């Protein structure tokens, strides 16, 4: 079950937004995007599945209209918005002006320079990250979310709620393990995993103490 019931991920893309099944989504990535030799064929699929299991559902949409309708529908949720460069450039000004709960944007595009200039002109650089491949985007999303979950777990520790803290730290650990598995070519973040192991043990101790 996803950890963050108050969070939704909306992914806007013309090519993959119409695909509702992960195997087909994976095939679309392989067909439309430049292959990444270092990444196994099903890695994007596995990252998405791991993310949904531990964090929040990812909703795929193909048009700006569908994206806005979904944001409007999810009134009680905080939204993380992912988009291709062209569609993002069209829709993000509208989202920023209408929906303050969409507080982070992840963009992937082939022409980074033009989009960076556009983001700077509109003052989006503080809540927007850009990538030229979905693998890098997903790995960064997993890492950022893991950081947020760890902070949430530490807040529970401050409240002496070991059970909730343990749930957070274990979810973050699974995300980190999956990210390390898929991020071939970069050494595992052993320091982060060691710190998580320590936090998990602390949360278990607190949980046992309060039982």
VOZASE-566221 format. One line per field, with one value per residue (C-alpha): x, z, y; residue in one letter; residue number from 1. Coordinates in Angstrom, 2 decimals, m for minus. Each point is the difference from the previous one (the first is absolute). Layout:
x <- (X / ...) $
z <- (Z / ...) $
y <- (Y / ...) $
code <- (a / ...) $
pos <- (NUM / ...) $
//
This chain:
x <- (0.00 / 1.31 / 1.34 / m1.10 / m3.81 / 0.05 / 2.30 / m0.59 / 2.41 / m1.35 / 2.08 / m0.93 / 1.37 / m1.53 / 1.60 / m0.37 / m3.03 / m2.41 / 1.59 / m1.64 / 2.09 / 3.63 / 1.28 / m1.36 / 1.44 / 3.40 / m0.23 / m0.91 / 3.09 / 2.18 / m1.56 / m0.06 / 3.08 / 3.71 / 1.10 / 2.13 / 2.43 / 0.75 / m3.61 / m1.82 / m3.10 / m2.50 / 1.66 / m2.37 / m2.92 / 1.47 / 0.78 / m3.59 / m1.42 / 2.27 / m0.94 / m3.73 / 0.35 / 1.87 / m1.02 / m3.01 / m1.90 / 1.22 / m2.75 / 0.92 / m1.80 / 0.47 / m1.46 / 0.16 / m3.77 / 0.15 / 2.86 / m1.89 / m3.15 / 1.91 / 1.66 / m3.41 / m1.46 / 2.73 / m0.94 / 1.31 / 3.30 / 3.42 / 1.09 / 3.41 / m0.18 / 2.12 / m0.16 / 1.69 / 1.64 / m2.47 / m3.15 / 1.58 / 0.80 / m3.64 / m1.67 / 2.29 / m0.84 / m3.68 / 0.74 / 2.16 / m2.70 / m2.89 / 1.32 / 2.39 / 0.02 / 2.00 / 3.31 / 2.55 / 0.51 / 2.19 / 0.55 / 1.73 / 0.84 / 2.52 / 0.81 / 0.97 / 1.49 / m3.19 / m2.09 / 2.49 / m0.16 / m3.80 / m0.03 / 2.38 / m2.12 / m3.08 / 1.76 / m0.59 / 3.56 / m0.71 / m2.68 / 0.88 / 2.58 / 0.82 / 1.39 / 0.70 / m0.89 / m2.77 / 2.45 / 1.77 / m3.32 / m1.36 / 3.17 / m0.01 / m3.70 / 0.61 / 2.93 / m1.88 / m3.01 / 2.18 / 1.45 / m3.51 / m1.12 / 3.08 / m0.79 / m3.59 / 1.29 / 2.27 / m3.00 / m1.82 / 3.03 / m0.19 / m3.65 / 1.05 / m1.99 / 2.39 / m2.55 / m0.63 / 3.69 / 0.92 / m2.48 / 1.60 / 3.58 / m0.73 / m1.77 / 2.96 / 2.39 / m1.90 / 0.05 / 3.74 / 0.66 / m1.99 / 1.70 / 3.42 / m0.94 / m1.15 / 2.63 / 2.65 / 3.29 / m0.13 / 1.15 / m2.70 / m0.61 / 1.34 / 0.10 / m3.69 / m0.91 / 2.09 / m1.77 / m3.36 / 0.89 / 0.83 / m3.29 / m1.95 / 1.59 / m0.73 / m3.63 / m0.29 / 1.45 / m2.45 / m2.90 / 0.94 / 0.46 / m3.49 / m1.66) $
z <- (0.00 / m0.87 / 2.92 / m1.01 / m0.19 / m0.41 / m3.02 / m3.69 / m2.94 / m3.34 / m3.08 / m3.19 / m3.28 / m3.45 / m0.70 / 3.29 / 1.51 / m1.98 / 1.27 / 3.06 / 0.44 / 1.08 / m2.51 / m2.84 / 1.65 / 0.10 / m3.68 / m0.82 / 1.80 / m1.90 / m3.34 / 0.32 / 2.07 / m0.57 / 1.59 / 3.12 / m0.21 / 3.73 / 1.02 / m0.18 / m2.25 / 2.82 / 2.43 / m0.62 / 0.55 / 3.27 / 1.29 / m0.67 / 1.71 / 3.01 / 0.23 / m0.10 / 2.60 / 2.49 / m0.71 / m2.12 / m3.19 / m3.32 / m2.33 / m3.70 / m2.23 / m3.64 / m0.25 / 1.89 / 0.45 / 1.66 / 2.25 / 1.20 / 0.56 / 2.10 / 2.09 / 0.56 / 0.99 / 2.54 / 2.18 / 3.27 / m1.39 / m0.38 / m3.61 / m1.50 / m3.70 / m2.69 / m3.61 / m3.34 / m0.93 / m2.64 / 1.99 / 3.22 / m1.55 / m1.00 / 3.21 / 2.91 / 0.05 / 0.35 / 2.77 / 1.92 / m0.15 / 0.98 / 2.19 / 2.82 / 1.24 / m3.09 / 1.50 / m1.99 / m3.70 / m1.80 / m3.72 / m2.61 / m3.42 / m2.79 / m0.24 / 3.52 / m0.76 / m1.34 / 2.86 / 2.64 / m1.39 / 0.08 / 3.61 / 1.11 / m1.69 / 1.93 / 3.33 / 0.05 / 0.79 / 3.72 / m0.43 / m3.37 / m0.99 / m3.60 / m1.51 / m3.50 / 0.73 / 1.99 / 1.79 / 1.59 / 0.80 / 1.76 / 1.98 / 1.21 / 0.83 / 2.06 / 1.80 / 0.73 / 1.27 / 2.16 / 1.62 / 0.67 / 1.52 / 2.24 / 1.27 / 0.67 / 1.90 / 2.09 / 0.85 / 1.24 / 2.11 / 1.60 / 0.80 / 1.55 / m2.66 / m0.79 / m2.00 / m2.53 / m0.13 / m0.74 / m2.87 / m1.50 / 0.38 / m1.45 / m2.99 / m0.57 / 0.25 / m2.67 / m2.28 / 0.54 / m0.70 / m3.22 / m1.07 / 0.63 / m2.00 / m3.02 / 0.12 / m1.63 / m0.58 / 3.30 / 3.29 / 2.58 / 2.62 / 2.83 / 2.45 / m0.58 / 0.43 / 3.18 / 1.39 / m0.89 / 1.76 / 3.10 / m0.20 / m0.49 / 3.10 / 2.02 / m1.12 / 0.90 / 3.44 / 0.56 / m1.24 / 2.36 / 2.90 / m0.52 / m0.40) $
y <- (0.00 / 3.46 / 2.00 / 3.49 / m0.07 / 3.78 / m0.04 / m0.61 / m0.05 / 1.23 / m0.81 / 1.88 / m1.34 / m0.35 / m3.37 / m1.86 / 1.73 / m2.15 / m3.21 / m1.50 / m3.14 / m0.04 / m2.53 / 2.11 / 3.09 / m1.63 / m0.86 / 3.61 / 1.24 / m2.42 / 0.92 / 3.79 / 0.81 / m0.36 / m3.29 / 0.14 / m2.90 / 0.00 / m0.43 / m3.36 / 0.06 / m0.31 / 2.43 / 2.90 / m2.34 / m1.29 / 3.48 / 1.08 / m3.09 / 0.48 / 3.66 / m0.75 / m2.74 / 2.18 / 3.56 / 0.91 / m0.85 / 1.37 / 1.17 / 0.19 / 2.50 / 0.96 / 3.52 / 3.28 / m0.11 / m3.41 / 1.12 / 3.08 / m2.02 / m2.54 / 2.71 / 1.58 / m3.38 / m0.77 / 2.96 / m1.44 / m1.29 / 1.55 / m0.39 / m0.73 / 0.80 / m1.68 / 1.12 / m0.01 / 3.29 / 1.21 / m0.75 / 1.23 / 3.34 / 0.34 / m1.11 / 0.90 / 3.75 / m0.95 / m2.50 / 2.48 / 2.68 / m2.30 / m2.80 / 0.86 / m3.61 / m0.97 / 1.01 / m2.00 / m0.62 / m2.53 / 0.59 / m2.14 / 1.36 / m0.32 / 3.71 / 1.01 / 3.43 / 1.55 / m1.35 / 1.15 / 3.53 / m0.12 / m1.25 / 2.75 / 2.66 / m1.19 / m0.56 / m3.76 / m1.02 / m0.54 / m2.67 / m1.54 / m2.61 / m0.94 / m3.18 / m1.22 / m3.62 / m1.66 / m2.31 / 2.96 / 1.65 / m3.07 / m0.60 / 3.61 / m0.20 / m3.12 / 1.61 / 3.24 / m1.91 / m2.22 / 3.13 / 1.32 / m3.31 / m0.12 / 3.50 / m1.09 / m3.02 / 2.20 / 2.19 / m3.10 / m0.87 / 3.44 / m0.77 / m3.34 / m1.89 / m2.84 / m1.99 / 2.78 / 0.90 / m3.63 / m0.09 / 3.12 / m1.19 / m3.44 / 1.54 / 2.31 / m2.96 / m1.93 / 3.03 / 0.41 / m3.68 / 0.14 / 3.23 / m1.51 / m3.10 / 1.98 / 2.74 / m2.15 / 1.76 / 1.88 / m1.51 / m0.76 / 2.66 / m2.14 / 2.91 / 0.70 / m3.67 / m0.22 / 3.06 / m1.49 / m3.26 / 2.01 / 1.90 / m3.23 / m1.48 / 3.15 / m0.08 / m3.70 / 0.71 / 2.85 / m2.10 / m2.86 / 2.42 / 1.44 / m3.41) $
code <- (x / x / x / x / x / x / x / x / x / x / x / x / x / x / x / x / x / x / x / x / x / x / x / x / x / x / x / x / x / x / x / x / x / x / x / x / x / x / x / x / x / x / x / x / x / x / x / x / x / x / x / x / x / x / x / x / x / x / x / x / x / x / x / x / x / x / x / x / x / x / x / x / x / x / x / x / x / x / x / x / x / x / x / x / x / x / x / x / x / x / x / x / x / x / x / x / x / x / x / x / x / x / x / x / x / x / x / x / x / x / x / x / x / x / x / x / x / x / x / x / x / x / x / x / x / x / x / x / x / x / x / x / x / x / x / x / x / x / x / x / x / x / x / x / x / x / x / x / x / x / x / x / x / x / x / x / x / x / x / x / x / x / x / x / x / x / x / x / x / x / x / x / x / x / x / x / x / x / x / x / x / x / x / x / x / x / x / x / x / x / x / x / x / x / x / x / x / x / x / x / x / x / x / x / x / x / x / x / x / x / x) $
pos <- (1 / 2 / 3 / 4 / 5 / 6 / 7 / 8 / 9 / 10 / 11 / 12 / 13 / 14 / 15 / 16 / 17 / 18 / 19 / 20 / 21 / 22 / 23 / 24 / 25 / 26 / 27 / 28 / 29 / 30 / 31 / 32 / 33 / 34 / 35 / 36 / 37 / 38 / 39 / 40 / 41 / 42 / 43 / 44 / 45 / 46 / 47 / 48 / 49 / 50 / 51 / 52 / 53 / 54 / 55 / 56 / 57 / 58 / 59 / 60 / 61 / 62 / 63 / 64 / 65 / 66 / 67 / 68 / 69 / 70 / 71 / 72 / 73 / 74 / 75 / 76 / 77 / 78 / 79 / 80 / 81 / 82 / 83 / 84 / 85 / 86 / 87 / 88 / 89 / 90 / 91 / 92 / 93 / 94 / 95 / 96 / 97 / 98 / 99 / 100 / 101 / 102 / 103 / 104 / 105 / 106 / 107 / 108 / 109 / 110 / 111 / 112 / 113 / 114 / 115 / 116 / 117 / 118 / 119 / 120 / 121 / 122 / 123 / 124 / 125 / 126 / 127 / 128 / 129 / 130 / 131 / 132 / 133 / 134 / 135 / 136 / 137 / 138 / 139 / 140 / 141 / 142 / 143 / 144 / 145 / 146 / 147 / 148 / 149 / 150 / 151 / 152 / 153 / 154 / 155 / 156 / 157 / 158 / 159 / 160 / 161 / 162 / 163 / 164 / 165 / 166 / 167 / 168 / 169 / 170 / 171 / 172 / 173 / 174 / 175 / 176 / 177 / 178 / 179 / 180 / 181 / 182 / 183 / 184 / 185 / 186 / 187 / 188 / 189 / 190 / 191 / 192 / 193 / 194 / 195 / 196 / 197 / 198 / 199 / 200 / 201 / 202 / 203 / 204 / 205 / 206 / 207 / 208 / 209 / 210 / 211) $
//
